[in-house]
Amino acid sequence: MATTQRLLLLLLLLSLCASHSCVPVAAASADEFPRDGTVIELDDTTFDWGISAFDLILVDFYAPWCGHCQRLAPELDAAAPMLAQLQKPIMIAKINADKYRKLAEKYEIDGFPTMKLFMHGVPVDYTGPRKAELLVRFLKKFVAPDVSILETDSAIHNFVEMAGNDFPIFIGFGLNESIILDIAREFRKKAWFSVAKNFSEQMKAVYDFDKIPALVSLHPTYNERSVLYDPFEGQLLENFVRQNQLPLVVPIKFETLKMVNGDQRKVFLTIVEDELNERTLKLIKILRSAATANRHLIFGYVGRKQWGDFVDAFNVTKRSKLPKLLVWDGNEEYHVVVGSESLDDDDQESQISRFLEGYKEGRTMKLKMTSFSVFGYISSVTGIRTIYLVVILVAIVIAIIVISIRSADATPVRRTQGESEGGDAGVSQPKSSENYQPRDKED
């Protein structure tokens, strides 16, 4: 049995070594990291040095066996030299998060690949594109001025072109930069801000405002724009910027759900069968009109065909009549308006108005979602590699126990005179230390 105990102890040590690197590596100094635009390879001993050595460093948490990671690697190799040459350089690094799991657990890495931008050591989730050219454009936001000053029509055009489609854009026409400086600093990681000082009358038609000063919001991805006129004060300005972080009508999917959860407003949610069919596209236009008049709510839509797990949590079945309307609190509860739970094909605009009136008047029924959560959805995307590891580990433990029992039965016990007859020595089985396993994340 002593042999069995040693074997079990060895198995436990091997498991710990697989979870946490057992090979010590000398810590690197900040000066040892390359600054020529090559992707820096970090480990558990150099990670803290790496993120503190640079003001801005994008870290790719990857796994060698992950196919998405393998496709991302050449894009990062191409982007790294371009980012290193910026006036305020951004470095790119990578770390094998499957090997260094303590770091992966510390930074809540729930799938591969996951990228985080460290700004002066503080991590921010990277949610932008993964193609090299688009990735560079996205990251330029983080080294741009809080408020850019635009002196000509061409400067305005170039600014919008450079900003791309990933962040909302705010342009203050005839506005003093000091008015939006504080709000620009608050939202600098989420939006572009600028003021146009010299511009032609043509800009009024291009950006759809009729007097100055005016603060124009652009959402290039959704081809939407909004305008705020004087007064540009406190809560009015903040509400305008905050509400325009999202489009008027948000397609609910995993990426946008994170943004919705960061907003304090409740979600007017429309559940459709297929968000890409012609009926849904017409319905979205009606929802935009309703959203314009009800900015205290986030208007969103989701297709059962596109995200069935999420939709089913609102007690939607194959027999449910769609489109279905509800107001979701962003957590586990939602309200339906009695008598206005679903939409007919005729005069949907009036039906949506009746729903909103019923909601304001409190003619609602409160319900609970079944079991869905954002983090539960992430956890449901489990890699089969996790299952393999568990099965192999259990099989090894069972095999060792069986062998030890057979050995104990086959080995004769010699006793000397005076030796008391005692029971078998107990063998305590080690507990598994592998309680953390990231997964392969879909793009």
Steps between C-alpha positions, in 0.01 A plus 500: 500500500796731558580460131146601416527809717822601326339449159199710597727772637700498175174529301395797710835673444478440125149650497623806686790539259260480206282772651779729623840513338763330717801634307646819648610764254708799589301821506575742221562867542297755311795584273521142371171517313528572126355829377545443128146380433543129558236320707636447852468152652421523872486236774398499865832652612515779242131591475495769770822649363351505151179685580687753716778562246265665246225758533286303254536131427248265338528148642370194317406220742522195275521121502729314258228250405238770424425541130370856540824592678705357214308713250538811716879467542604621150261797529670606823842452339393737219343758732784517755751701287232755400396554862860525621563789258218720634592823676375331816604138433277205581677169552350156437579200721367149541492243778409132501200523733440125479842446658498791746154448640542706815540808279206392286284463809618834640394684183179298456595340170198289411589406143767515235613726356433787740677834462534772762649846460704603804505878544763588761452151641118515510328242276218584259320231298586520131177460300614633164582338166776242458624577151833684518402822322169535684660408832753782458225749417300390804795535739590848373198618699693440822788730403287776345445838673200526730351757260634547147491849346379508138573816299360419152236295321767257382626463859146405606477245218843352582415478870180304434685277253782436745262428791347205315190310601582356840423798726232769495629841381410837652571824311431837660429753223574852626545358848779593741705191584491584871124424503550134407849441641387342826247271337757410230745393769232290670412320176841505331515120486156477341467786248678755279461870583583807291402863443480664156601867510507596134257332263277585205121521488507173308585315824151579633347296222759222522458451875133600522500796742345841439659732756814543707630412748399138449638168625454230237517130584585250224468123513665392172431129545126559520488811279338702780547857623356721772534871579507685832455878512570750776485478801795261532474459874569230757248219485364592154845470342586183690169334409548588133849347489402196706185424301687531171756237596246257360297525178130584524413133454759248617536153345539284812795264472784405728715806423222759530356331809814602691438862402131478589586364844726800557207738445257587780193505276252216467470319168190510282560163337331371186541127438459397136532169320779612266663842533614495136169447321309777326225529765759561773679766296171690463433459872842645586408824322187528718707427812740782407216751504385374840857506635546864398205601718593272792872545563456394863483142364744297292320353200634164391402201289615140482418212269415159631678354199816699585511451879256235614654444845452865593148520358384179672584654838202735449263200495481498121412165348436378148131571555557859620362775283777725367592786495481513880539825699637536853705733720808335648688632805832365372520237774246227568163675489285636221151647457234433241199725448178306546319476166798634300749215525536448124463685170263438212597588144259794474588846634795394715583862582170542689550168679847608621353832621231312695766279657703803612190667642409184689852475636495861622161447664618186676269252324777244506582153626846434646668175399837337558739374238550126515876453539690705243780738597780660299759305694291185482501534122877532498531193721273301271753526218712225654798362314517125461862517615375561855297179485801304372717623787242406764438156348873422476566615855213292641612195298855527636380527860266200460776294339742574784240411762415170327869407468564585865207284614620204294854544631372510857301179445793319338770596754528259796501661841775385735446536868737455785409378839344772707391701201140602543251452221416845366284636221621624162667836495270762358598676180354846448436588136627841391247759394525631148662842481381558148203725560573742219495424130452766232343403171537557129295813427306548177574814298 
